[in-house]
Amino acid sequence: MVDFRLTEEQKALVDLARKFGNAEIRPIAARHDESHEFPHDVFKKALDLGLLNVNIPVEYGGTGMTLMDECLINEELGAACPGIAASMEVNNLSNWPIVLGGSPEIKKKYLPKINEGWKGAYALTEPEAGSDVAGIQSFAKKDGDGYVLNGSKQFITNGSVADFYCVFAYTDKSVRYGGMSCFLVERAWDGVRVGKKEDKMGQRASDTCSMSFEDVRIPKTHLLGNEGDGFKIAMHVFDHSRPAISAIAVGCARRAMEESIRFASERRAFGKPISELQAVSFMIADMAVSIDASRLLVWQAASMMDQGIRNSKQAAFAKVFAADTAMKVTTDAVQVFGGYGYSREYPVEKLMRDAKIFQIYEGTSQIQRVIIGREIFHSK
Ligand SMILES: Cc1cc2nc3c(=O)[nH]c(=O)nc-3n(C[C@H](O)[C@H](O)[C@H](O)COP(=O)(O)OP(=O)(O)OC[C@H]3O[C@@H](n4cnc5c(N)ncnc54)[C@H](O)[C@@H]3O)c2cc1C
């Protein structure tokens, strides 16, 4: 039997995240969109309530929540502000390489610091390599009892506010995938430089910047996993992070639909509410169907991960469908609002700008289809 009902604990978690989103995020979302400021206060309050870093295991002082729980939280935060939710999720995803590949000493040293408020960033993309992950140029050269890292990174979420980075770099350039490694790098170390902050179309409350690493000395203890495990770690993190990010896209789309329903019930044309015009109600009906379908794909991918079942294909299903749905629903929401939809006084134009990036980061919609095609035709 497949049971789509949430447990009492999960319902309470959804309620907590929804109240937090309504009270702490919605009122400030437009201001942060305008000012491009990072919401430090929201992070602090979310941490205190147990809504941040939810993937840190209990033995290291975390809540050890499942990916399903994380997705439930993310949908609510995404409905409040997709940009703030995405920044919070990147904090979670930056913990994964440590959880997956950190030695017991590294976990004991860093996970409690993260629980106390250290922020993280995940530095994979480079100026010349995004979709083509194996095309990165950063290199960590073995040197005595550690490594010396050189390279540039691009579009790093939380980059300018992070205390630590999970950085991907080659340790052996003669092997395309198997020569990549992952390192934990502290912000305070010599040679770590934060570059230009991007002036973005949407998700402007999240911080995105370029970075460079110039002769950064990394102790060998800070290699996560073994030399050559970097690509494997990056792919494993995607299997977690794609459902989690997709849940934010579901929240973004759901909020746009809720705003559309409210507006369509109040706005009148030709002597009746526009909700009674079939063209409008059909747009909203299509929103409702595709949002539910997205959520079910997210839950499927998350629950497979929680059961230890390989979910790469289902994570890509969730990502491509939820991202494309968020873009379509928010665009239609602007349409339902008519001229008011195009005005900054109403919330839907922001949601439309926020939605676009779901089709780009964490693997573009084209790359998700590449993965799905590969899984269909080449997976044994
Ligand atoms: C706001 C924001 C936040 C981000 N946060 C992070 C972060 O925290 N950490 C991080 O490491 N990265 C981050 N990224 C980077 C993001 O993951 C990449 O931008 C994304 O993977 C696409 O890479 P690219 O920009 O180099 O585009 P490209 O890879 O150059 O792609 C350009 C176009 O070509 C298409 N394309 C490329 N290859 C193929 C193919 N094989 N088949 C079909 N189509 C293809 C793409 O779909 C796209 O349409 C972020 C980006 C943004 C904009």
The ligand as a MOL file (V3000), in Angstrom:
LIG
                    3D

  0  0  0     0  0            999 V3000
M  V30 BEGIN CTAB
M  V30 COUNTS 53 58 0 0 0
M  V30 BEGIN ATOM
M  V30 1 C 21.6560 32.1270 -8.5290 0
M  V30 2 C 22.5960 30.9790 -8.7560 0
M  V30 3 C 23.0290 30.2290 -7.6640 0
M  V30 4 C 23.9260 29.1800 -7.8470 0
M  V30 5 N 24.4400 28.5270 -6.7500 0
M  V30 6 C 25.4610 27.6460 -6.9180 0
M  V30 7 C 26.1700 27.1020 -5.7790 0
M  V30 8 O 25.8380 27.3940 -4.6330 0
M  V30 9 N 27.2130 26.2870 -6.0100 0
M  V30 10 C 27.6160 25.9370 -7.2720 0
M  V30 11 O 28.5790 25.1890 -7.3850 0
M  V30 12 N 26.9670 26.4250 -8.3660 0
M  V30 13 C 25.9140 27.2780 -8.2240 0
M  V30 14 N 25.2800 27.8130 -9.3230 0
M  V30 15 C 25.7090 27.4240 -10.6610 0
M  V30 16 C 24.6810 26.6090 -11.4210 0
M  V30 17 O 24.5740 25.3230 -10.8820 0
M  V30 18 C 25.0730 26.6300 -12.8890 0
M  V30 19 O 24.8440 27.9470 -13.3670 0
M  V30 20 C 24.3050 25.6230 -13.7170 0
M  V30 21 O 24.6840 24.3190 -13.3800 0
M  V30 22 C 24.4930 25.8440 -15.2090 0
M  V30 23 O 25.8240 25.9790 -15.5450 0
M  V30 24 P 26.3350 27.2170 -16.4580 0
M  V30 25 O 25.7720 28.4440 -15.8830 0
M  V30 26 O 27.7960 27.1060 -16.5890 0
M  V30 27 O 25.6350 26.9750 -17.8430 0
M  V30 28 P 26.1640 26.0170 -19.0220 0
M  V30 29 O 26.5480 24.7170 -18.4440 0
M  V30 30 O 27.1700 26.7490 -19.8120 0
M  V30 31 O 24.8360 25.8430 -19.8650 0
M  V30 32 C 24.3760 26.8340 -20.7830 0
M  V30 33 C 23.1810 26.2430 -21.5230 0
M  V30 34 O 23.5890 25.0560 -22.2560 0
M  V30 35 C 22.7760 23.9520 -21.8660 0
M  V30 36 N 23.5900 22.7300 -21.8410 0
M  V30 37 C 24.8380 22.5700 -21.3390 0
M  V30 38 N 25.2350 21.2980 -21.4630 0
M  V30 39 C 24.2160 20.6320 -22.0450 0
M  V30 40 C 24.0020 19.2700 -22.4580 0
M  V30 41 N 24.9370 18.3210 -22.2830 0
M  V30 42 N 22.8310 18.9430 -23.0460 0
M  V30 43 C 21.8620 19.8890 -23.2260 0
M  V30 44 N 22.0090 21.1850 -22.8610 0
M  V30 45 C 23.1610 21.5490 -22.2850 0
M  V30 46 C 22.2780 24.3010 -20.4640 0
M  V30 47 O 21.0980 23.5800 -20.1250 0
M  V30 48 C 22.0530 25.8020 -20.5850 0
M  V30 49 O 20.8140 26.0260 -21.1790 0
M  V30 50 C 24.3520 28.8410 -9.1610 0
M  V30 51 C 23.8910 29.5730 -10.2600 0
M  V30 52 C 23.0580 30.6530 -10.0630 0
M  V30 53 C 22.6560 31.4890 -11.2680 0
M  V30 END ATOM
M  V30 BEGIN BOND
M  V30 1 1 1 2
M  V30 2 1 2 3
M  V30 3 2 2 52
M  V30 4 2 3 4
M  V30 5 1 4 5
M  V30 6 1 4 50
M  V30 7 2 5 6
M  V30 8 1 6 7
M  V30 9 1 6 13
M  V30 10 2 7 8
M  V30 11 1 7 9
M  V30 12 1 9 10
M  V30 13 2 10 11
M  V30 14 1 10 12
M  V30 15 2 12 13
M  V30 16 1 13 14
M  V30 17 1 14 15
M  V30 18 1 14 50
M  V30 19 1 15 16
M  V30 20 1 16 17
M  V30 21 1 16 18
M  V30 22 1 18 19
M  V30 23 1 18 20
M  V30 24 1 20 21
M  V30 25 1 20 22
M  V30 26 1 22 23
M  V30 27 1 23 24
M  V30 28 2 24 25
M  V30 29 1 24 26
M  V30 30 1 24 27
M  V30 31 1 27 28
M  V30 32 2 28 29
M  V30 33 1 28 30
M  V30 34 1 28 31
M  V30 35 1 31 32
M  V30 36 1 32 33
M  V30 37 1 33 34
M  V30 38 1 33 48
M  V30 39 1 34 35
M  V30 40 1 35 36
M  V30 41 1 35 46
M  V30 42 1 36 37
M  V30 43 1 36 45
M  V30 44 2 37 38
M  V30 45 1 38 39
M  V30 46 1 39 40
M  V30 47 2 39 45
M  V30 48 1 40 41
M  V30 49 2 40 42
M  V30 50 1 42 43
M  V30 51 2 43 44
M  V30 52 1 44 45
M  V30 53 1 46 47
M  V30 54 1 46 48
M  V30 55 1 48 49
M  V30 56 2 50 51
M  V30 57 1 51 52
M  V30 58 1 52 53
M  V30 END BOND
M  V30 END CTAB
M  END
